[in-house]
């Protein structure tokens, strides 16, 4: 369905347009209306629109001014003009703006329907090729920028791809923002991407977690920070229909080597919405973690040690490690109670992020209570006990996440032998279990059918080979266990969205 927005200062015209056309039959839906150009423009800033039907003569902002302003947010917007006057000057200006038709009132239903049909045909003719091209380039942009911000791409390769994607980094400073929305992510992304067309120093992409990333480069650190923050506030206001929507701003860093730090800070700040649920936009530099006041003997948690103990599920040593660290902090000269409390908040966030990293999925809200307890704590002993409970929760969650011994063995076998012939019948015989029961157990433990798991695992391996080797597609298909190339292509497109050949062309 293409989206239509109607603007006219006469209510009966709007009501009539709703009724005289079978919009669904034409593949259209009306997504909004307004009685003047200014109100229409504000609505269009927050809504995806393909076709604008607008009166010429309206109060506050006329139709031609609306078309010009709306094109700043929707460059490919198709427009149909309505007018009570057959004035050549209006028609001439409308043609300059690239309108689809200039219709006189009272509206001829057949002419309007023919215009809409023709407009839909035009949109259809360009949609498939344009969507594929944009989708392909966006995948390449997402992949390239995510690898760059996580230090997984060489400088020469990144420069080559940045030039191809027209990503400009010709300024000394960089800043990253993360936008996270629960629903309609694709729609929000498209709206932001369109809005940023008028900001050449801002690049929009999505990372591997599905978050929307805005990356800007700037000439002046202080002015750039202020201007980017003001822009993000405007973005947040324009997306008022999409809630909850959380925006976090990373630190200002130097190019070319420190962009990843700004991205890391912006991502980390997202976790602090758990601590400050009333906020919707947060700046890393406003958080206590960005500038701890611990004096000359500043203390840092050795998180690598915590990680080892979490993976080892060693609760007693974790408890002792937590107590020892807090006692060291307590002994620092000039330490204040709120400094210790902020460090406790930091530890809760780190435990949450570590659990998410180990499981590779979003974790349930098991830390909410801990944030409240830290906020309400009165003594350092309270804080130690709270963080020890957080450590226990993290370990318990990992223990409960362990698969049954049989499923563990099957998963290990798949990891080692995914390129070989695999079936429930074969594995059931190997582990002395009925294949139907094994299938049910596998589905219960993994949340996927055996077939879906195998196909997804093989396709992930195929993607790795496409990125890291020069093997031909049919060779990769065999290397991951597909002896029928046609079936491999079908499964690859199912899980990735494009064919393996097209995917390889993007890399």
Order of alpha helices (4+ residues) and beta strands (2+ residues): beta-alpha-beta-alpha-beta-alpha-beta-alpha-beta-alpha-alpha-beta-alpha-beta-beta-alpha-beta-beta-alpha-beta-alpha-alpha-alpha-alpha-alpha-alpha-alpha-alpha-alpha-alpha-alpha-alpha
